């Protein structure tokens, strides 16, 4: 059981990949869901992001990898750490790929978006300064690029975001 985990589509097959989340402690395990067999299988990886929840995660369909950014490590109601690192998952192992880009944050929204490089990231919350973000970032495959948008949602975290292929739009909804 867990809360605030992330999911994406496996680059190797049609399974879903789930990472991390929060139980009584932060988790850093990777699981694969096989819809045909209707079961979860733990994926043993040589490398892994540190235990965390509240991160942004989406599938980069251009590069066939899952991208994970940020998040935090909680102890009860207290946030012990927040992260600004980026990891990719190729279907069998995690690789830390970027240490620069968006400021460290919890609860950013992420979505697959082939128009903007594969994955976009929006918003989030900086627990250190108690401030919300309104920035949009695009994953380039080796780093993040700030996207200049004519219009943007207000500052927020904890919403949800997805790419709508029929319209070529990324839609963000809700949040704090």
mmCIF file of the C-alpha atoms, coordinates in Angstrom:
data_MODEL
# 
_entry.id   MODEL 
# 
loop_
_atom_site.group_PDB 
_atom_site.id 
_atom_site.type_symbol 
_atom_site.label_atom_id 
_atom_site.label_alt_id 
_atom_site.label_comp_id 
_atom_site.label_asym_id 
_atom_site.label_entity_id 
_atom_site.label_seq_id 
_atom_site.pdbx_PDB_ins_code 
_atom_site.Cartn_x 
_atom_site.Cartn_y 
_atom_site.Cartn_z 
_atom_site.occupancy 
_atom_site.B_iso_or_equiv 
_atom_site.pdbx_formal_charge 
_atom_site.auth_seq_id 
_atom_site.auth_comp_id 
_atom_site.auth_asym_id 
_atom_site.auth_atom_id 
_atom_site.pdbx_PDB_model_num 
ATOM 1   C CA . UNK A 1 1   ? 0.000  0.000   0.000   1.00 0.00 ? 1   UNK A CA 1 
ATOM 2   C CA . UNK A 1 2   ? 1.154  3.551   -0.658  1.00 0.00 ? 2   UNK A CA 1 
ATOM 3   C CA . UNK A 1 3   ? 0.100  7.095   -1.444  1.00 0.00 ? 3   UNK A CA 1 
ATOM 4   C CA . UNK A 1 4   ? 1.632  9.765   -3.720  1.00 0.00 ? 4   UNK A CA 1 
ATOM 5   C CA . UNK A 1 5   ? 3.509  7.321   -5.965  1.00 0.00 ? 5   UNK A CA 1 
ATOM 6   C CA . UNK A 1 6   ? 4.093  7.918   -9.685  1.00 0.00 ? 6   UNK A CA 1 
ATOM 7   C CA . UNK A 1 7   ? 3.175  5.859   -12.742 1.00 0.00 ? 7   UNK A CA 1 
ATOM 8   C CA . UNK A 1 8   ? 4.166  5.727   -16.389 1.00 0.00 ? 8   UNK A CA 1 
ATOM 9   C CA . UNK A 1 9   ? 4.048  3.348   -19.349 1.00 0.00 ? 9   UNK A CA 1 
ATOM 10  C CA . UNK A 1 10  ? 6.995  0.982   -19.670 1.00 0.00 ? 10  UNK A CA 1 
ATOM 11  C CA . UNK A 1 11  ? 9.319  1.727   -22.586 1.00 0.00 ? 11  UNK A CA 1 
ATOM 12  C CA . UNK A 1 12  ? 9.780  -2.034  -23.123 1.00 0.00 ? 12  UNK A CA 1 
ATOM 13  C CA . UNK A 1 13  ? 6.207  -3.290  -23.309 1.00 0.00 ? 13  UNK A CA 1 
ATOM 14  C CA . UNK A 1 14  ? 2.630  -2.297  -22.546 1.00 0.00 ? 14  UNK A CA 1 
ATOM 15  C CA . UNK A 1 15  ? 2.956  -2.661  -18.762 1.00 0.00 ? 15  UNK A CA 1 
ATOM 16  C CA . UNK A 1 16  ? 2.640  0.196   -16.292 1.00 0.00 ? 16  UNK A CA 1 
ATOM 17  C CA . UNK A 1 17  ? 5.567  1.154   -14.068 1.00 0.00 ? 17  UNK A CA 1 
ATOM 18  C CA . UNK A 1 18  ? 5.009  2.491   -10.542 1.00 0.00 ? 18  UNK A CA 1 
ATOM 19  C CA . UNK A 1 19  ? 7.734  4.060   -8.439  1.00 0.00 ? 19  UNK A CA 1 
ATOM 20  C CA . UNK A 1 20  ? 8.022  5.172   -4.825  1.00 0.00 ? 20  UNK A CA 1 
ATOM 21  C CA . UNK A 1 21  ? 5.355  6.832   -2.781  1.00 0.00 ? 21  UNK A CA 1 
ATOM 22  C CA . UNK A 1 22  ? 4.698  6.963   0.915   1.00 0.00 ? 22  UNK A CA 1 
ATOM 23  C CA . UNK A 1 23  ? 3.613  4.254   3.346   1.00 0.00 ? 23  UNK A CA 1 
ATOM 24  C CA . UNK A 1 24  ? 4.767  4.750   6.931   1.00 0.00 ? 24  UNK A CA 1 
ATOM 25  C CA . UNK A 1 25  ? 8.072  5.825   5.366   1.00 0.00 ? 25  UNK A CA 1 
ATOM 26  C CA . UNK A 1 26  ? 9.224  6.950   1.936   1.00 0.00 ? 26  UNK A CA 1 
ATOM 27  C CA . UNK A 1 27  ? 9.524  4.185   -0.649  1.00 0.00 ? 27  UNK A CA 1 
ATOM 28  C CA . UNK A 1 28  ? 11.973 3.776   -3.530  1.00 0.00 ? 28  UNK A CA 1 
ATOM 29  C CA . UNK A 1 29  ? 10.810 0.541   -5.087  1.00 0.00 ? 29  UNK A CA 1 
ATOM 30  C CA . UNK A 1 30  ? 9.804  -0.018  -8.710  1.00 0.00 ? 30  UNK A CA 1 
ATOM 31  C CA . UNK A 1 31  ? 6.855  -2.215  -9.721  1.00 0.00 ? 31  UNK A CA 1 
ATOM 32  C CA . UNK A 1 32  ? 5.435  -3.372  -13.049 1.00 0.00 ? 32  UNK A CA 1 
ATOM 33  C CA . UNK A 1 33  ? 1.700  -3.970  -13.623 1.00 0.00 ? 33  UNK A CA 1 
ATOM 34  C CA . UNK A 1 34  ? 0.828  -6.554  -16.254 1.00 0.00 ? 34  UNK A CA 1 
ATOM 35  C CA . UNK A 1 35  ? -2.782 -5.990  -17.278 1.00 0.00 ? 35  UNK A CA 1 
ATOM 36  C CA . UNK A 1 36  ? -3.027 -9.314  -19.137 1.00 0.00 ? 36  UNK A CA 1 
ATOM 37  C CA . UNK A 1 37  ? -1.886 -11.326 -16.122 1.00 0.00 ? 37  UNK A CA 1 
ATOM 38  C CA . UNK A 1 38  ? -3.580 -8.884  -13.711 1.00 0.00 ? 38  UNK A CA 1 
ATOM 39  C CA . UNK A 1 39  ? -0.614 -8.725  -11.311 1.00 0.00 ? 39  UNK A CA 1 
ATOM 40  C CA . UNK A 1 40  ? 2.218  -6.582  -9.919  1.00 0.00 ? 40  UNK A CA 1 
ATOM 41  C CA . UNK A 1 41  ? 5.853  -7.677  -10.180 1.00 0.00 ? 41  UNK A CA 1 
ATOM 42  C CA . UNK A 1 42  ? 8.713  -6.003  -8.345  1.00 0.00 ? 42  UNK A CA 1 
ATOM 43  C CA . UNK A 1 43  ? 11.402 -4.733  -10.735 1.00 0.00 ? 43  UNK A CA 1 
ATOM 44  C CA . UNK A 1 44  ? 14.862 -5.219  -9.255  1.00 0.00 ? 44  UNK A CA 1 
ATOM 45  C CA . UNK A 1 45  ? 17.041 -2.355  -10.454 1.00 0.00 ? 45  UNK A CA 1 
ATOM 46  C CA . UNK A 1 46  ? 20.753 -1.708  -9.954  1.00 0.00 ? 46  UNK A CA 1 
ATOM 47  C CA . UNK A 1 47  ? 20.064 2.026   -9.401  1.00 0.00 ? 47  UNK A CA 1 
ATOM 48  C CA . UNK A 1 48  ? 17.126 3.963   -8.049  1.00 0.00 ? 48  UNK A CA 1 
ATOM 49  C CA . UNK A 1 49  ? 16.082 7.455   -7.011  1.00 0.00 ? 49  UNK A CA 1 
ATOM 50  C CA . UNK A 1 50  ? 16.082 7.894   -3.242  1.00 0.00 ? 50  UNK A CA 1 
ATOM 51  C CA . UNK A 1 51  ? 12.894 7.158   -1.315  1.00 0.00 ? 51  UNK A CA 1 
ATOM 52  C CA . UNK A 1 52  ? 10.297 9.836   -2.077  1.00 0.00 ? 52  UNK A CA 1 
ATOM 53  C CA . UNK A 1 53  ? 6.729  10.797  -2.833  1.00 0.00 ? 53  UNK A CA 1 
ATOM 54  C CA . UNK A 1 54  ? 5.034  13.883  -4.310  1.00 0.00 ? 54  UNK A CA 1 
ATOM 55  C CA . UNK A 1 55  ? 7.172  13.974  -7.495  1.00 0.00 ? 55  UNK A CA 1 
ATOM 56  C CA . UNK A 1 56  ? 6.367  14.572  -11.143 1.00 0.00 ? 56  UNK A CA 1 
ATOM 57  C CA . UNK A 1 57  ? 6.564  11.526  -13.416 1.00 0.00 ? 57  UNK A CA 1 
ATOM 58  C CA . UNK A 1 58  ? 5.545  10.887  -17.030 1.00 0.00 ? 58  UNK A CA 1 
ATOM 59  C CA . UNK A 1 59  ? 6.485  8.767   -20.022 1.00 0.00 ? 59  UNK A CA 1 
ATOM 60  C CA . UNK A 1 60  ? 8.739  10.315  -22.664 1.00 0.00 ? 60  UNK A CA 1 
ATOM 61  C CA . UNK A 1 61  ? 7.354  8.572   -25.759 1.00 0.00 ? 61  UNK A CA 1 
ATOM 62  C CA . UNK A 1 62  ? 9.973  10.209  -27.992 1.00 0.00 ? 62  UNK A CA 1 
ATOM 63  C CA . UNK A 1 63  ? 12.959 8.710   -26.149 1.00 0.00 ? 63  UNK A CA 1 
ATOM 64  C CA . UNK A 1 64  ? 11.085 5.669   -24.774 1.00 0.00 ? 64  UNK A CA 1 
ATOM 65  C CA . UNK A 1 65  ? 11.864 6.393   -21.137 1.00 0.00 ? 65  UNK A CA 1 
ATOM 66  C CA . UNK A 1 66  ? 9.972  7.388   -18.025 1.00 0.00 ? 66  UNK A CA 1 
ATOM 67  C CA . UNK A 1 67  ? 11.073 10.741  -16.560 1.00 0.00 ? 67  UNK A CA 1 
ATOM 68  C CA . UNK A 1 68  ? 10.865 11.494  -12.821 1.00 0.00 ? 68  UNK A CA 1 
ATOM 69  C CA . UNK A 1 69  ? 11.552 14.913  -11.269 1.00 0.00 ? 69  UNK A CA 1 
ATOM 70  C CA . UNK A 1 70  ? 11.697 16.227  -7.707  1.00 0.00 ? 70  UNK A CA 1 
ATOM 71  C CA . UNK A 1 71  ? 9.532  15.131  -4.806  1.00 0.00 ? 71  UNK A CA 1 
ATOM 72  C CA . UNK A 1 72  ? 10.143 14.893  -1.111  1.00 0.00 ? 72  UNK A CA 1 
ATOM 73  C CA . UNK A 1 73  ? 10.824 12.592  1.793   1.00 0.00 ? 73  UNK A CA 1 
ATOM 74  C CA . UNK A 1 74  ? 8.280  12.810  4.608   1.00 0.00 ? 74  UNK A CA 1 
ATOM 75  C CA . UNK A 1 75  ? 8.367  11.738  8.241   1.00 0.00 ? 75  UNK A CA 1 
ATOM 76  C CA . UNK A 1 76  ? 4.768  11.966  9.368   1.00 0.00 ? 76  UNK A CA 1 
ATOM 77  C CA . UNK A 1 77  ? 3.704  15.601  8.841   1.00 0.00 ? 77  UNK A CA 1 
ATOM 78  C CA . UNK A 1 78  ? 7.297  16.834  8.446   1.00 0.00 ? 78  UNK A CA 1 
ATOM 79  C CA . UNK A 1 79  ? 9.093  17.143  5.132   1.00 0.00 ? 79  UNK A CA 1 
ATOM 80  C CA . UNK A 1 80  ? 12.667 15.965  5.765   1.00 0.00 ? 80  UNK A CA 1 
ATOM 81  C CA . UNK A 1 81  ? 13.985 16.659  2.252   1.00 0.00 ? 81  UNK A CA 1 
ATOM 82  C CA . UNK A 1 82  ? 12.837 17.974  -1.093  1.00 0.00 ? 82  UNK A CA 1 
ATOM 83  C CA . UNK A 1 83  ? 14.558 17.092  -4.341  1.00 0.00 ? 83  UNK A CA 1 
ATOM 84  C CA . UNK A 1 84  ? 15.458 18.811  -7.595  1.00 0.00 ? 84  UNK A CA 1 
ATOM 85  C CA . UNK A 1 85  ? 16.969 15.813  -9.368  1.00 0.00 ? 85  UNK A CA 1 
ATOM 86  C CA . UNK A 1 86  ? 15.869 14.081  -12.566 1.00 0.00 ? 86  UNK A CA 1 
ATOM 87  C CA . UNK A 1 87  ? 15.889 10.350  -13.246 1.00 0.00 ? 87  UNK A CA 1 
ATOM 88  C CA . UNK A 1 88  ? 14.930 8.271   -16.279 1.00 0.00 ? 88  UNK A CA 1 
ATOM 89  C CA . UNK A 1 89  ? 13.790 4.652   -16.379 1.00 0.00 ? 89  UNK A CA 1 
ATOM 90  C CA . UNK A 1 90  ? 14.499 2.592   -19.502 1.00 0.00 ? 90  UNK A CA 1 
ATOM 91  C CA . UNK A 1 91  ? 12.416 -0.421  -18.530 1.00 0.00 ? 91  UNK A CA 1 
ATOM 92  C CA . UNK A 1 92  ? 15.110 -2.152  -16.505 1.00 0.00 ? 92  UNK A CA 1 
ATOM 93  C CA . UNK A 1 93  ? 17.124 0.475   -14.587 1.00 0.00 ? 93  UNK A CA 1 
ATOM 94  C CA . UNK A 1 94  ? 17.038 4.069   -13.341 1.00 0.00 ? 94  UNK A CA 1 
ATOM 95  C CA . UNK A 1 95  ? 19.661 6.658   -14.359 1.00 0.00 ? 95  UNK A CA 1 
ATOM 96  C CA . UNK A 1 96  ? 20.172 10.082  -12.798 1.00 0.00 ? 96  UNK A CA 1 
ATOM 97  C CA . UNK A 1 97  ? 20.431 12.349  -15.831 1.00 0.00 ? 97  UNK A CA 1 
ATOM 98  C CA . UNK A 1 98  ? 20.189 15.978  -14.781 1.00 0.00 ? 98  UNK A CA 1 
ATOM 99  C CA . UNK A 1 99  ? 21.001 17.960  -11.685 1.00 0.00 ? 99  UNK A CA 1 
ATOM 100 C CA . UNK A 1 100 ? 20.152 21.357  -13.155 1.00 0.00 ? 100 UNK A CA 1 
ATOM 101 C CA . UNK A 1 101 ? 16.814 22.686  -14.304 1.00 0.00 ? 101 UNK A CA 1 
ATOM 102 C CA . UNK A 1 102 ? 13.748 23.449  -12.230 1.00 0.00 ? 102 UNK A CA 1 
ATOM 103 C CA . UNK A 1 103 ? 14.206 24.448  -8.592  1.00 0.00 ? 103 UNK A CA 1 
ATOM 104 C CA . UNK A 1 104 ? 13.692 21.609  -6.092  1.00 0.00 ? 104 UNK A CA 1 
ATOM 105 C CA . UNK A 1 105 ? 9.987  21.142  -5.362  1.00 0.00 ? 105 UNK A CA 1 
ATOM 106 C CA . UNK A 1 106 ? 7.246  18.827  -4.242  1.00 0.00 ? 106 UNK A CA 1 
ATOM 107 C CA . UNK A 1 107 ? 3.977  18.082  -6.035  1.00 0.00 ? 107 UNK A CA 1 
ATOM 108 C CA . UNK A 1 108 ? 4.790  19.315  -9.557  1.00 0.00 ? 108 UNK A CA 1 
ATOM 109 C CA . UNK A 1 109 ? 2.540  18.123  -12.369 1.00 0.00 ? 109 UNK A CA 1 
ATOM 110 C CA . UNK A 1 110 ? 4.076  16.186  -15.274 1.00 0.00 ? 110 UNK A CA 1 
ATOM 111 C CA . UNK A 1 111 ? 2.668  14.876  -18.549 1.00 0.00 ? 111 UNK A CA 1 
ATOM 112 C CA . UNK A 1 112 ? 3.824  13.277  -21.766 1.00 0.00 ? 112 UNK A CA 1 
ATOM 113 C CA . UNK A 1 113 ? 3.863  15.923  -24.491 1.00 0.00 ? 113 UNK A CA 1 
ATOM 114 C CA . UNK A 1 114 ? 5.440  15.178  -27.887 1.00 0.00 ? 114 UNK A CA 1 
ATOM 115 C CA . UNK A 1 115 ? 5.152  18.839  -28.972 1.00 0.00 ? 115 UNK A CA 1 
ATOM 116 C CA . UNK A 1 116 ? 7.399  20.071  -26.164 1.00 0.00 ? 116 UNK A CA 1 
ATOM 117 C CA . UNK A 1 117 ? 10.179 17.494  -26.212 1.00 0.00 ? 117 UNK A CA 1 
ATOM 118 C CA . UNK A 1 118 ? 8.540  14.461  -24.648 1.00 0.00 ? 118 UNK A CA 1 
ATOM 119 C CA . UNK A 1 119 ? 7.594  15.542  -21.109 1.00 0.00 ? 119 UNK A CA 1 
ATOM 120 C CA . UNK A 1 120 ? 6.411  18.821  -19.624 1.00 0.00 ? 120 UNK A CA 1 
ATOM 121 C CA . UNK A 1 121 ? 6.504  19.819  -15.961 1.00 0.00 ? 121 UNK A CA 1 
ATOM 122 C CA . UNK A 1 122 ? 4.427  22.556  -14.343 1.00 0.00 ? 122 UNK A CA 1 
ATOM 123 C CA . UNK A 1 123 ? 4.214  24.178  -10.929 1.00 0.00 ? 123 UNK A CA 1 
ATOM 124 C CA . UNK A 1 124 ? 4.898  22.627  -7.563  1.00 0.00 ? 124 UNK A CA 1 
ATOM 125 C CA . UNK A 1 125 ? 5.677  23.883  -4.078  1.00 0.00 ? 125 UNK A CA 1 
ATOM 126 C CA . UNK A 1 126 ? 8.992  24.892  -2.460  1.00 0.00 ? 126 UNK A CA 1 
ATOM 127 C CA . UNK A 1 127 ? 8.698  23.908  1.173   1.00 0.00 ? 127 UNK A CA 1 
ATOM 128 C CA . UNK A 1 128 ? 11.897 25.803  2.097   1.00 0.00 ? 128 UNK A CA 1 
ATOM 129 C CA . UNK A 1 129 ? 10.502 29.200  1.072   1.00 0.00 ? 129 UNK A CA 1 
ATOM 130 C CA . UNK A 1 130 ? 6.784  28.313  1.314   1.00 0.00 ? 130 UNK A CA 1 
ATOM 131 C CA . UNK A 1 131 ? 6.240  29.416  -2.278  1.00 0.00 ? 131 UNK A CA 1 
ATOM 132 C CA . UNK A 1 132 ? 4.305  27.983  -5.208  1.00 0.00 ? 132 UNK A CA 1 
ATOM 133 C CA . UNK A 1 133 ? 5.623  27.821  -8.772  1.00 0.00 ? 133 UNK A CA 1 
ATOM 134 C CA . UNK A 1 134 ? 3.974  28.875  -12.027 1.00 0.00 ? 134 UNK A CA 1 
ATOM 135 C CA . UNK A 1 135 ? 6.772  27.785  -14.382 1.00 0.00 ? 135 UNK A CA 1 
ATOM 136 C CA . UNK A 1 136 ? 6.599  25.285  -17.233 1.00 0.00 ? 136 UNK A CA 1 
ATOM 137 C CA . UNK A 1 137 ? 9.588  23.136  -18.219 1.00 0.00 ? 137 UNK A CA 1 
ATOM 138 C CA . UNK A 1 138 ? 10.242 20.839  -21.179 1.00 0.00 ? 138 UNK A CA 1 
ATOM 139 C CA . UNK A 1 139 ? 12.446 17.743  -20.996 1.00 0.00 ? 139 UNK A CA 1 
ATOM 140 C CA . UNK A 1 140 ? 15.089 17.755  -23.770 1.00 0.00 ? 140 UNK A CA 1 
ATOM 141 C CA . UNK A 1 141 ? 16.451 14.258  -23.146 1.00 0.00 ? 141 UNK A CA 1 
ATOM 142 C CA . UNK A 1 142 ? 19.493 15.536  -21.281 1.00 0.00 ? 142 UNK A CA 1 
ATOM 143 C CA . UNK A 1 143 ? 18.117 18.484  -19.304 1.00 0.00 ? 143 UNK A CA 1 
ATOM 144 C CA . UNK A 1 144 ? 15.201 20.829  -18.763 1.00 0.00 ? 144 UNK A CA 1 
ATOM 145 C CA . UNK A 1 145 ? 14.369 23.953  -20.799 1.00 0.00 ? 145 UNK A CA 1 
ATOM 146 C CA . UNK A 1 146 ? 12.114 26.709  -19.473 1.00 0.00 ? 146 UNK A CA 1 
ATOM 147 C CA . UNK A 1 147 ? 9.052  27.125  -21.711 1.00 0.00 ? 147 UNK A CA 1 
ATOM 148 C CA . UNK A 1 148 ? 7.813  30.630  -22.432 1.00 0.00 ? 148 UNK A CA 1 
ATOM 149 C CA . UNK A 1 149 ? 4.020  30.420  -22.599 1.00 0.00 ? 149 UNK A CA 1 
ATOM 150 C CA . UNK A 1 150 ? 1.609  33.149  -23.676 1.00 0.00 ? 150 UNK A CA 1 
ATOM 151 C CA . UNK A 1 151 ? -0.834 31.998  -20.989 1.00 0.00 ? 151 UNK A CA 1 
ATOM 152 C CA . UNK A 1 152 ? -0.300 29.865  -17.921 1.00 0.00 ? 152 UNK A CA 1 
ATOM 153 C CA . UNK A 1 153 ? -2.353 28.532  -15.003 1.00 0.00 ? 153 UNK A CA 1 
ATOM 154 C CA . UNK A 1 154 ? -1.912 30.353  -11.711 1.00 0.00 ? 154 UNK A CA 1 
ATOM 155 C CA . UNK A 1 155 ? 0.728  29.201  -9.200  1.00 0.00 ? 155 UNK A CA 1 
ATOM 156 C CA . UNK A 1 156 ? -0.191 25.805  -7.777  1.00 0.00 ? 156 UNK A CA 1 
ATOM 157 C CA . UNK A 1 157 ? 0.793  22.296  -6.835  1.00 0.00 ? 157 UNK A CA 1 
ATOM 158 C CA . UNK A 1 158 ? -0.925 18.906  -6.546  1.00 0.00 ? 158 UNK A CA 1 
ATOM 159 C CA . UNK A 1 159 ? -3.055 19.223  -9.678  1.00 0.00 ? 159 UNK A CA 1 
ATOM 160 C CA . UNK A 1 160 ? -3.160 16.764  -12.523 1.00 0.00 ? 160 UNK A CA 1 
ATOM 161 C CA . UNK A 1 161 ? -2.002 17.124  -16.109 1.00 0.00 ? 161 UNK A CA 1 
ATOM 162 C CA . UNK A 1 162 ? -2.286 15.082  -19.320 1.00 0.00 ? 162 UNK A CA 1 
ATOM 163 C CA . UNK A 1 163 ? -1.681 15.428  -23.050 1.00 0.00 ? 163 UNK A CA 1 
ATOM 164 C CA . UNK A 1 164 ? -4.765 15.270  -25.282 1.00 0.00 ? 164 UNK A CA 1 
ATOM 165 C CA . UNK A 1 165 ? -3.536 13.905  -28.660 1.00 0.00 ? 165 UNK A CA 1 
ATOM 166 C CA . UNK A 1 166 ? -6.609 14.793  -30.711 1.00 0.00 ? 166 UNK A CA 1 
ATOM 167 C CA . UNK A 1 167 ? -6.199 18.506  -29.977 1.00 0.00 ? 167 UNK A CA 1 
ATOM 168 C CA . UNK A 1 168 ? -2.438 18.749  -29.457 1.00 0.00 ? 168 UNK A CA 1 
ATOM 169 C CA . UNK A 1 169 ? -3.041 20.321  -26.036 1.00 0.00 ? 169 UNK A CA 1 
ATOM 170 C CA . UNK A 1 170 ? -1.687 19.627  -22.587 1.00 0.00 ? 170 UNK A CA 1 
ATOM 171 C CA . UNK A 1 171 ? -4.460 20.137  -20.045 1.00 0.00 ? 171 UNK A CA 1 
ATOM 172 C CA . UNK A 1 172 ? -3.828 20.966  -16.381 1.00 0.00 ? 172 UNK A CA 1 
ATOM 173 C CA . UNK A 1 173 ? -6.637 20.738  -13.822 1.00 0.00 ? 173 UNK A CA 1 
ATOM 174 C CA . UNK A 1 174 ? -6.996 21.592  -10.160 1.00 0.00 ? 174 UNK A CA 1 
ATOM 175 C CA . UNK A 1 175 ? -4.431 21.782  -7.434  1.00 0.00 ? 175 UNK A CA 1 
ATOM 176 C CA . UNK A 1 176 ? -3.739 24.045  -4.466  1.00 0.00 ? 176 UNK A CA 1 
# 
